[in-house]
Amino acid sequence: MKKVRGFLLFILLLALLSVRIQAEEMIDVNFYDEYGNLISSQELSYGEEIVVPTVLKDGYNFIGFNTQPNGNGEYLNSDIAIKSQNYYAVYMLTSYQVMYYLDNELIHTETISYGNNAPNISVSNKEGYQFSGWNGLSNITEDRSIYAVYTKIEEIEQKEEVKETEKYSELELINKDEKIQEIERSSKESDIIASPSLATKEKQLQQKNGSRLISGIFVFLGSFILFYIFMKKMNFKKKN
């Protein structure tokens, strides 16, 4: 019996010693974001309270701090320091409800993730009106009610007529420009045909200069002959 008591007392002493050693041992607790960036680093004594940092991310719900970055480990469920550990922030993408209303009547609901666009659901036309789409389909960042937009068929027809008129006027301008360009092109071609080439002009100039030279020679010879005849007559009169 005494041996049993002595053994139990020994075990108790070991347990008390272990607790004392753990109490004196410093514990490192580190918190990281989902990208591995350090948020907070704390050096604590065994049993000391952990200061859990607050982390927020726009468009996401914070799930908690996990021992694995992908959230497959253990989540921090106590703020008492027991052992050294690294923790990683884990988030879940926020989703919102998009409610489609037709003439103030809810006809459809979609769950859309943060920042995404809601689908464009088709609905039938109304008498005298054509369905044009939904307002507020893009960039969903909150619960949203959207309403069908209709356009009068008369307005659509008027817009189509305006487009056709503008298109016709544009075609007329294009045709007019093309005709003007064609006339200018024809005029240039006519000028090119009508005006002699440079070589032809040079040839004509040479012929003209040659004609002038020949005419000058004939005039010179004619003058010389007339002068000779005149001198002959003068000499003849003197002799007589």
C-alpha positions in Angstrom: 0.0 0.0 0.0 2.8 2.4 0.9 4.5 1.6 -2.4 1.3 2.5 -4.3 1.0 5.8 -2.4 4.6 6.6 -3.1 4.2 5.8 -6.8 1.1 8.1 -7.0 2.9 10.9 -5.2 5.8 10.6 -7.6 3.4 10.8 -10.6 1.7 13.9 -9.0 5.1 15.6 -8.6 6.0 14.9 -12.2 2.7 16.4 -13.4 3.2 19.5 -11.2 6.7 19.9 -12.5 5.5 19.5 -16.1 2.9 22.2 -15.6 5.4 24.5 -14.1 7.8 23.9 -17.0 5.0 24.6 -19.5 4.0 27.7 -17.6 7.6 29.0 -17.8 8.0 28.1 -21.6 7.3 31.0 -24.0 4.8 30.3 -26.8 4.9 31.8 -30.3 1.6 32.4 -32.0 1.7 33.9 -35.6 -1.2 35.0 -37.7 -1.0 35.3 -41.5 -3.4 36.4 -44.3 -4.4 34.1 -47.2 -1.3 35.1 -49.1 1.1 34.2 -46.4 1.8 37.8 -45.2 2.3 38.2 -41.5 -0.5 40.0 -39.7 0.5 39.5 -36.1 3.2 37.8 -34.1 2.8 37.2 -30.4 5.1 35.7 -27.8 3.0 34.5 -24.9 3.3 32.4 -21.7 1.5 29.2 -21.3 -2.2 29.9 -20.6 -2.0 33.5 -21.5 -4.7 35.1 -23.6 -4.2 35.3 -27.4 -5.1 38.6 -29.0 -6.9 37.4 -32.2 -6.5 40.0 -34.9 -9.6 41.3 -36.9 -9.3 40.7 -40.6 -11.8 42.0 -43.2 -11.9 41.5 -46.9 -14.3 43.3 -49.2 -16.7 40.8 -50.9 -15.7 37.9 -48.6 -16.9 36.5 -45.3 -14.1 35.7 -42.8 -14.4 32.0 -41.7 -11.6 31.9 -39.2 -7.9 31.2 -38.6 -6.8 27.8 -39.7 -3.5 25.9 -39.2 -3.5 25.4 -43.0 -3.7 28.1 -45.7 -6.3 26.1 -47.6 -8.5 25.7 -44.5 -8.0 21.9 -44.3 -6.4 22.0 -40.9 -7.7 22.9 -37.4 -9.4 26.2 -36.7 -8.5 28.3 -33.8 -11.3 27.8 -31.3 -9.7 29.1 -28.1 -7.9 32.3 -27.2 -5.7 30.6 -24.6 -2.1 30.0 -25.5 -1.2 26.3 -25.2 1.4 25.7 -27.9 3.3 27.6 -30.6 1.3 27.6 -33.8 0.9 29.4 -37.1 -2.6 30.4 -38.2 -3.9 31.5 -41.6 -7.0 33.6 -42.5 -9.6 31.7 -44.4 -12.4 33.5 -46.4 -15.4 32.5 -48.3 -16.6 34.5 -51.3 -19.8 36.5 -50.5 -22.9 35.8 -52.6 -25.9 38.0 -52.9 -29.5 37.6 -54.0 -30.7 39.3 -57.2 -34.4 39.6 -57.5 -36.1 40.1 -60.9 -39.3 42.1 -60.9 -41.8 42.4 -63.8 -44.5 45.0 -63.3 -43.6 45.0 -59.5 -44.1 41.2 -59.4 -41.1 39.0 -58.4 -40.6 36.4 -61.2 -37.1 35.1 -60.6 -34.2 35.0 -58.1 -30.5 34.5 -58.8 -27.6 33.9 -56.3 -24.6 35.9 -57.6 -21.0 36.0 -56.2 -19.5 39.3 -55.2 -18.6 41.5 -58.2 -20.1 39.3 -60.9 -22.9 40.1 -63.3 -26.4 38.8 -63.1 -27.8 36.9 -66.2 -30.0 38.7 -68.6 -33.3 36.7 -68.5 -35.6 37.1 -71.5 -39.3 37.9 -70.9 -42.1 38.4 -73.4 -43.0 41.8 -75.0 -46.1 43.7 -73.9 -48.7 45.1 -76.2 -47.2 48.2 -77.8 -43.9 47.7 -76.0 -40.7 45.8 -76.6 -38.6 44.3 -73.8 -35.2 46.1 -73.7 -33.5 44.3 -70.8 -32.9 44.7 -67.0 -31.5 47.7 -65.1 -28.6 47.0 -62.7 -27.3 43.6 -64.0 -23.6 44.4 -63.6 -21.1 44.4 -60.6 -23.3 42.8 -58.0 -21.9 43.8 -54.5 -25.1 43.6 -52.5 -28.6 42.2 -52.5 -30.4 43.9 -55.4 -33.8 44.2 -56.9 -33.9 44.8 -60.7 -36.8 45.7 -62.9 -37.6 45.0 -66.5 -37.2 47.8 -68.9 -39.6 48.3 -71.9 -39.5 50.6 -74.8 -42.5 51.8 -76.9 -42.5 50.2 -80.3 -43.3 53.7 -81.8 -40.1 55.1 -80.4 -38.2 52.1 -81.7 -39.7 52.6 -85.2 -38.9 56.3 -85.1 -35.3 55.5 -84.1 -35.1 53.1 -87.0 -36.4 55.7 -89.4 -33.9 58.2 -88.2 -31.1 55.6 -88.6 -32.3 54.8 -92.1 -32.5 58.5 -93.0 -29.0 59.1 -91.6 -27.7 56.0 -93.4 -29.3 57.2 -96.7 -27.8 60.7 -96.3 -24.5 59.2 -95.6 -24.7 57.0 -98.7 -25.7 60.1 -100.7 -22.6 62.0 -99.4 -20.4 59.0 -100.2 -21.8 58.7 -103.8 -21.4 62.5 -104.2 -17.8 62.3 -103.1 -17.2 59.4 -105.4 -18.7 61.3 -108.4 -16.6 64.4 -107.6 -13.5 62.2 -107.3 -14.4 60.6 -110.7 -14.8 64.0 -112.3 -11.5 65.2 -110.9 -9.8 62.0 -112.0 -11.3 62.3 -115.6 -10.2 66.0 -115.7 -6.7 65.1 -114.7 -6.6 62.3 -117.3 -7.9 64.8 -120.0 -5.2 67.3 -119.0 -2.6 64.6 -119.3 -3.8 63.6 -122.8 -4.3 67.2 -124.0 -0.9 68.5 -122.9 2.1 67.2 -124.9 4.8 65.3 -123.3 8.2 66.9 -122.4 9.9 65.0 -125.2 7.4 66.2 -127.7 7.8 69.8 -126.5 11.6 69.6 -126.8 11.2 68.2 -130.3 8.9 70.9 -131.3 11.2 73.5 -129.9 14.2 72.0 -131.8 12.1 72.1 -135.0 11.1 75.7 -134.4 14.7 76.7 -133.7 15.8 74.9 -136.9 13.2 76.7 -139.0 14.4 80.0 -137.6 18.0 79.2 -138.5 17.1 78.2 -142.1 15.0 81.4 -142.4 17.9 83.5 -141.2 20.2 81.9 -143.7 17.8 82.6 -146.6 17.4 86.2 -145.4 21.1 86.6 -145.2 21.7 85.2 -148.7 18.8 87.3 -150.1 20.3 90.4 -148.6 23.7 89.6 -149.9 22.5 89.0 -153.4 20.5 92.3 -153.4 23.6 94.1 -152.1 25.8 92.5 -154.8 23.3 93.5 -157.6 23.1 97.1 -156.2 26.9 97.4 -156.2 27.1 96.1 -159.8 24.6 98.7 -160.9 26.6 101.5 -159.2 29.8 100.4 -160.8 28.2 100.3 -164.2 26.8 103.8 -163.9 30.2 105.1 -163.0 31.8 103.6 -166.0 29.2 105.1 -168.3 
